[in-house]
Amino acid sequence: MARLPVVAIAALQRQAVAEVKLDGFWFDVHGAMCVEGLDDVEYEALKRCREPRVFHLEEGGETKDLEAFRELLLNLNTLFQALITRPCHIDTALASDKRPYFISGGLTQLLARPEVKSESDPKVIYASVPGSHAVQKADEAGIATTVTVTAGAEVDDLHAGLITMTGRVHSIKHGDSHAEIEVVQQLGSIFTILTKLRTPYHHENDFTESDLGPRSAGIVIAKIGYLEPELYDMAEDWMLGLTPGGVDQDLERLGHKRI
């Protein structure tokens, strides 16, 4: 899929305004952009797109529409706050009778829980931890072997350090266009996906191709900020884990000033 630079988006928007009057412009971006020299790239992109005004507040007849738009944003914020202020995500998931229960968040809190130490405990799938050296070691050891590997924190250890895990190699997959090599390691009832390169897990086949069944699992944890549509459709219930990191959704902890 082609990606347009900000200047191209702004040019298209100006062209649209020249052809038809716009009452509003919904600016929908991923929210994880980073540009050197800009501390708020989303604001800069929006400012450029707004060069022809987005809202014509002084022309009359727009106040009601703007108020409805404001009400929509307030309702969305209320829903979001309800999602992120639930109790501890691990406690809630373990106690729930909804299976599979999906969590978007991190792994380190789960590894210390006694409820997942035995293979007979609720099956948990975690996707994923990048670690090229860990993957190489497990790949060389082979399926069904027990191996100790250390992974994570390859880019930085700002939010979490290295994780050392001893477990049985459940499966090995070569040739993924993103990961190159994927290894699933079983620790008690946790099946952790280790990848040579950082990899998104947005679809059911991302799991099944590594001999994992997310629909039959008790808990599925995906390190993303929100559930992609296919994962959402599989989940009997879900919540945001609010773990620190690149996709942190705890807005108050992030400390942003110009939202």
C-alpha positions in Angstrom: 0.0 0.0 0.0 1.4 3.4 -1.0 2.1 5.9 1.7 1.6 9.6 1.0 3.8 12.3 2.5 2.2 15.1 4.5 2.7 17.6 1.6 0.8 15.2 -0.8 -2.0 14.8 1.7 -2.2 18.6 2.1 -2.2 19.1 -1.7 -5.1 16.6 -2.1 -7.0 18.3 0.6 -6.5 21.8 -1.0 -7.7 20.3 -4.3 -10.8 18.9 -2.7 -11.6 22.3 -1.0 -11.2 24.0 -4.4 -13.9 21.8 -5.9 -16.4 21.5 -3.1 -17.0 23.2 0.2 -16.0 21.1 3.2 -17.8 21.4 6.5 -15.2 19.4 8.3 -12.0 17.3 8.0 -11.6 14.1 10.0 -7.9 13.7 10.6 -7.3 10.0 11.3 -3.7 9.0 11.8 -2.0 6.0 13.5 -0.5 8.2 16.3 3.0 6.8 16.4 4.7 9.0 13.9 8.2 10.3 14.6 10.0 13.0 12.6 13.4 14.4 13.6 13.2 18.1 14.6 9.4 18.0 15.4 8.1 17.2 18.9 4.5 17.0 17.7 4.4 15.7 14.1 0.7 15.0 14.1 0.0 18.6 15.0 2.3 19.8 12.2 0.6 17.5 9.7 -2.8 18.7 10.8 -1.7 22.4 10.6 -0.6 21.9 7.0 -3.8 20.1 6.0 -5.8 23.0 7.5 -4.3 25.7 5.4 -7.7 26.2 3.8 -9.8 26.3 6.9 -11.5 23.1 7.9 -14.3 24.6 9.9 -16.1 27.8 8.6 -17.3 28.9 12.0 -17.9 32.5 11.0 -20.2 31.7 8.1 -23.2 30.6 10.2 -25.1 27.4 10.2 -22.0 25.4 11.4 -22.4 25.8 15.2 -24.8 22.9 15.5 -22.6 20.6 13.5 -19.5 21.5 15.5 -21.4 20.9 18.7 -22.5 17.5 17.5 -18.9 16.7 16.6 -17.7 17.8 20.1 -20.3 15.6 21.7 -19.1 12.6 19.7 -15.5 13.2 20.9 -16.7 13.4 24.5 -18.6 10.2 24.1 -15.6 8.4 22.6 -13.4 9.7 25.5 -15.9 8.3 28.0 -15.8 4.9 26.4 -12.0 4.9 26.2 -11.7 5.8 29.9 -14.1 3.0 30.8 -11.8 0.6 29.0 -8.6 1.7 30.6 -9.7 2.1 34.2 -10.6 -1.6 34.7 -8.8 -3.6 37.4 -5.3 -5.2 36.9 -5.5 -6.8 33.4 -3.9 -10.1 34.4 -6.2 -10.6 37.4 -9.3 -9.8 35.3 -8.3 -12.1 32.5 -7.4 -15.1 34.8 -10.7 -14.7 36.7 -12.9 -14.3 33.6 -14.9 -17.2 32.2 -14.7 -15.6 28.7 -12.3 -17.6 26.4 -10.3 -16.5 24.6 -9.7 -13.4 26.6 -7.5 -10.9 24.6 -5.2 -8.4 26.2 -3.2 -5.8 24.3 -0.1 -5.3 26.5 3.2 -6.7 27.8 4.6 -10.0 29.1 6.8 -9.4 32.1 3.9 -9.2 34.7 2.5 -12.5 33.5 5.7 -14.5 33.8 5.7 -14.1 37.6 2.2 -15.3 38.1 1.8 -18.7 39.8 -1.4 -19.4 37.8 0.6 -20.1 34.7 3.5 -22.2 36.0 2.0 -25.6 35.2 1.2 -26.9 31.8 -2.3 -27.7 33.0 -3.0 -24.0 33.8 -5.0 -21.8 31.4 -3.2 -21.7 28.0 -1.7 -18.3 27.3 -0.3 -17.1 24.0 2.0 -14.1 23.9 2.9 -12.3 20.7 5.7 -11.5 20.6 9.3 -10.8 21.8 12.0 -9.9 19.3 15.3 -11.5 19.9 17.6 -12.6 17.1 20.1 -14.4 19.3 17.4 -16.2 21.3 15.7 -17.3 18.0 19.0 -18.6 16.6 19.8 -20.6 19.8 16.3 -22.1 19.9 16.4 -22.8 16.2 19.7 -24.7 16.5 18.4 -26.6 19.5 15.3 -27.8 17.6 11.7 -28.6 18.3 10.9 -30.4 21.6 14.2 -29.5 23.2 14.4 -27.5 26.4 16.5 -24.3 26.0 17.3 -21.2 28.0 17.2 -17.9 26.0 17.4 -14.2 26.7 15.4 -11.8 24.6 13.9 -8.3 24.5 15.3 -4.9 25.1 17.3 -5.0 21.9 16.5 -1.4 21.0 16.4 0.0 24.5 15.6 -1.0 28.1 13.7 2.2 29.0 10.5 0.4 30.0 11.6 -3.3 30.5 14.9 -5.1 30.5 16.0 -8.4 29.1 13.8 -11.5 29.8 15.5 -14.9 30.4 13.2 -17.8 29.8 13.7 -21.6 30.1 11.2 -23.7 28.2 10.4 -26.3 25.5 10.6 -25.3 21.9 7.1 -25.8 20.6 7.4 -24.9 17.0 9.8 -23.2 14.5 8.8 -21.4 11.3 11.1 -20.0 8.6 10.4 -17.6 5.8 8.0 -15.1 7.3 8.2 -11.8 5.3 8.5 -9.8 8.6 10.0 -12.0 11.2 12.2 -14.2 9.0 12.3 -16.9 11.8 9.6 -17.4 14.5 10.1 -19.7 17.4 7.4 -20.6 20.0 8.7 -21.5 23.4 6.5 -23.0 26.1 7.0 -22.0 29.7 4.4 -23.7 31.9 1.1 -22.8 30.2 2.6 -19.8 28.4 3.4 -20.1 24.7 5.7 -17.2 23.9 6.5 -16.3 20.3 10.1 -15.2 19.7 11.0 -13.5 16.4 14.3 -12.8 14.7 12.9 -9.4 13.6 10.1 -7.3 15.1 6.8 -8.6 13.7 3.1 -7.6 13.9 0.5 -10.2 14.9 -2.8 -8.9 13.5 -4.4 -12.0 11.9 -5.4 -15.5 13.0 -3.0 -17.1 10.6 -0.1 -15.3 12.2 -0.7 -17.7 15.1 -1.9 -20.8 13.4 1.1 -21.0 11.1 3.2 -21.4 14.2 1.0 -24.3 15.5 -0.9 -22.1 17.9 -4.7 -22.0 18.2 -5.8 -18.6 19.6 -9.5 -19.5 19.6 -8.9 -22.4 21.9 -6.5 -20.5 24.2 -7.5 -19.1 27.6 -5.7 -15.8 27.2 -4.0 -14.2 24.2 -1.7 -11.2 24.7 -0.7 -9.1 21.7 1.8 -6.3 22.1 -0.2 -3.7 20.3 -2.0 -0.6 21.4 -5.4 -1.9 20.4 -6.9 -5.0 18.9 -6.9 -5.3 15.1 -10.3 -6.2 13.7 -9.6 -9.9 13.1 -8.3 -10.3 16.7 -11.3 -8.3 18.1 -13.7 -10.6 16.3 -12.0 -13.7 17.8 -12.1 -12.3 21.4 -14.8 -13.3 23.8 -13.7 -10.3 25.9 -10.6 -8.0 25.9 -9.0 -5.0 27.5 -6.1 -2.7 27.1 -3.2 -3.8 29.3 -1.8 -0.2 29.7 1.8 -1.5 29.9 4.6 1.0 29.2 6.3 1.0 25.8 6.0 2.1 22.2 2.2 1.6 22.2 1.4 2.9 25.7 -2.2 3.9 25.9 -2.0 5.4 29.5 -2.5 9.1 28.4 -2.0 10.5 31.9 1.3 8.7 32.3 2.5 9.8 28.9 2.3 13.4 29.9 1.4 14.9 26.5 0.5 18.6 26.7 -1.1 19.4 23.3 -3.7 16.7 22.6 
